[in-house]
Amino acid sequence: MMGGLAYMTGPPGRPLRAGTSVNDIMGGMFAVIGILAALQERHRTGRGQVIKSGLFENNMLLVAQHMTQFAVTGKAAAPMPERISAWAVYDVFETKDNEQVFLGVVSDSQWATFCEEYKLEALKADPRLQSNRDRVAERGWMIPELRRLLLEFTRAEIIATAERLGLPYAPISRPEDLFEDPHLNHPGAMVEVTLADGRKAPVPALPLEWGGERFGLRLDIPKAGEHGVAIAREIGYSEPEIEAMIGAGILQPG
């Protein structure tokens, strides 16, 4: 809210939290980047570093592009739902089966192909729509026309057509849909963890490859206190001290 991200995410007058914990995740990422850089510096100089990664500062990096836009142009950036698109068709559309699909038509050749496929001869010939810049200027009436057209087709039909034509597209997926996503079900894309009630569940793996391979599961989700004794030993507690903490109920044995 303080850093402008909520303002840029929601429609005017309705700042919204981003749909995932972007600040927390990226704060951790930047901490790791800083640690790796500090290790390289230590290898070179023999000196360590104190690393800090702040959530507000992380947020500001995300919003820096909008700050820079204002600095360069003197014009405030509009929230994302109200921004003027760089492409004439780059939108989410409702479908016949009450689903949603994202579809992009971002070049003049794609526009011609799109119009030919859907028999939109009048739109293809319209002098107001001959270039992407022209079509961006005419979005006010053009996009509602396309919305009415695409409502005649199911999401699967639109996706199949876009795939065949080479148009940018994506189904609007809910998190629960992703368990069946073919890309996520590619070997190595998910790892199986054990939930608190003993059930197994797949979750996305780290989005990295090392030598052409994805990172697998290093440790399962720990039970409460499971690694307490090992951590106490690692940070230097003696065995009598650990036994005392187990006796006091501070640590669990194991």
Salt bridges, closest charged atoms under 4 A:
GLU41 OE2 - ARG44 NH2 3.04
ASP91 OD1 - ARG139 NH1 2.88
ASP91 OD2 - ARG147 NH2 3.94
GLU99 OE1 - ARG155 NH1 3.72
ASP108 OD1 - ARG135 NH2 2.82
GLU116 OE2 - LYS124 NZ 2.53
GLU117 OE2 - ARG164 NH2 2.77
ASP126 OD2 - ARG128 NH2 2.76
GLU145 OE2 - ARG148 NH2 2.84
GLU176 OE2 - ARG174 NE 3.71
ASP177 OD2 - ARG174 NE 3.50
ASP197 OD2 - ARG199 NE 2.74
GLU226 OE2 - HIS227 NE2 3.76
GLU239 OE2 - ARG233 NE 2.67
